[in-house]
Amino acid sequence: MFFEGSEKKVEILVHQNQLSLLNDLSDDFWSELVNRCNAQILSSISNDKCKAFLLSESSLFVWDDYFLILTCGETNLVNSVKYFIEELGVNTIKHLTYQRKNEYFSHAQPSCFGDDVKQLAKYIPGRAMRFGAMDSHHTFVFHQDNQFKACIDDKTYEFFAYQISQDASNHLTKPGLTAHDIRTFLKLDELIPDFQLDDFVFEPYGYSVNAIYDNKYLTVHVTPQSDSSYVSFESNINLIELIPIILQILEPASFDLLSYNETEFKTLTNKNVPNRYVSQSLIQQTLTNGFLVNFANYILPTQGFSSATELDISGDNHEL
Amino acid sequence: MFFEGSEKKVEILVHQNQLSLLNDLSDDFWSELVNRCNAQILSSISNDKCKAFLLSESSLFVWDDYFLILTCGETNLVNSVKYFIEELGVNTIKHLTYQRKNEYFSHAQPSCFGDDVKQLAKYIPGRAMRFGAMDSHHTFVFHQDNQFKACIDDKTYEFFAYQISQDASNHLTKPGLTAHDIRTFLKLDELIPDFQLDDFVFEPYGYSVNAIYDNKYLTVHVTPQSDSSYVSFESNINLIELIPIILQILEPASFDLLSYNETEFKTLTNKNVPNRYVSQSLIQQTLTNGFLVNFANYILPTQGFSSATELDISGDNHEL
């Protein structure tokens, strides 16, 4: 069964003198915001700096002056933005970034990136870029075009793994797997010691975890099924330095890296990406909002033949 | 402007004692068959063995006992198959193969491969396979599952080039370009000397050519626009041997090869694919109809950074 793991993502910064997202808004507000894109809140954790909601489709993180929502599957994330604007007014927004990864079952989506941007641009003038070629992994970024300038210390990292090893897929699709089993398999205590965790094991498989420590966050979403596996990591801790451990666990046939404001991208990837991977795309762009964005897609070249994938053409098979 | 060059393709073999496709069916029949998928016949050429129709969206080739139709854009090729069955009966069909490449603007398509196969399977029991990973270039193949066994001499080849060089794209999008200019640029007299040609230059750009010689055919379809360029070749002459010339002309960042019944696939690709390309997918599968199918996707690894692609978000821009 195919599941569209590819995420859409919105980050909204607010004017701090107007509103504290953490203190002035109730859980009901966030619950409704999440419902609007056709997802639900499953659970939450929090500390002084941040509140993290685990969703039926990915995650929502709220800090005092900004929030970040990622949704996968067939969600319509722009509807959540519209709700935010309806409730709080467009002038509350200091800066908005909307991001959407290329999908593999895009005809099942309620909208395409073009539709989304047309909706957003009614409220927020902005610019749109594509990172990566049309015919390979790529990510669309729309950002508000206003006076806002990003602080160079505002760094975030995304890592997307595709076609994880058969061993990893077998392990992560075992019936009866517990959250603890998956935490251990993903070596979360090595990757993020001291982080507070909140996770969920989906039926028949799939796993999501939110992790926070002070103002730091990591979220991991696992679509483990063989043939269309996908594991995404997003964090404001340096994921490029964690690549060797992540690759050892998942052994993906391909992975993408996306970073905001990592000025040492080339040095870090040279150091941490093993030579057996080659880069298909390598993009660097400074946006008009000041963000330095890097995108890279790596693949593992193959020498030997493998078989074609037989598809089940009976019933409502989503693999087709 | 984005154009979906990715093709759908149907090959139907008929029982020879029942019908000569070449002699017993009028051009009006083929014209209606083409109209049914939402394309039109532009022109045709023929010889004793074969008739080749150039279409508004790709090509149709008719031989005595089989025909082959390729369509790109937003066509619904299954409707053409339905017309054939309505007019001539399903028992006329000795064997059917339906093939569909992964698309890059699939939410604009009238159907997905799964929809198509569900329609076809109402008339023709069959099996479906995917060649290539979901997250990279791939081609779906549906074939009738009956007593038919392919003859090993029935060889066909497909070559798909992506992201042709800026020089090639600039040349092929020059205003006022003639068919003769493009024939020369594509070195058709070197690739296929002695073939009879029929070609068309589309506005504002795009080029299609059908070429026949005895029972041999080649068809080339060019979507030249920078950023989403795509050039497809399909033939029953050995395209793998022509790779060095084709790569010299187009210098694509990536290309796919698909062959039916090429038993020397590995030897031929080792000889003809330059070392600077690495293979991302390499698939070999013998179908239950006896066809040996090989699929390979090659990419050119990149070292230096390039810029992101700015997208025009005004109006009905199809790039989004």
Interface residues (C-beta under 8 A of the other chain):
Chain A: F2 Y104 F105 S106 H107 Q109 C112 F113 G114 V117 K118 A121 G126 R127 A128 M129 R130 F131 A133 M134 D135 S136 H137 F140 V141 F142 Y162 Q163 D227 S228 Y230 A253 S254 K266 V278 S279 Q280 S281 L282 I283 Q284 Q285 V293 N294 F295 I299 P301 T302 Q303 G304 F305 S306 S307 A308 T309 E310 L311 I313 N317 H318 E319 L320
Chain B: F2 Y104 F105 S106 H107 Q109 C112 F113 G114 V117 K118 A121 G126 R127 A128 M129 R130 F131 A133 M134 D135 S136 H137 F140 V141 F142 Y162 Q163 D227 S228 Y230 A253 S254 K266 V278 S279 Q280 S281 L282 I283 Q284 Q285 V293 N294 F295 I299 P301 T302 Q303 G304 F305 S306 S307 A308 T309 E310 L311 I313 N317 H318 E319 L320
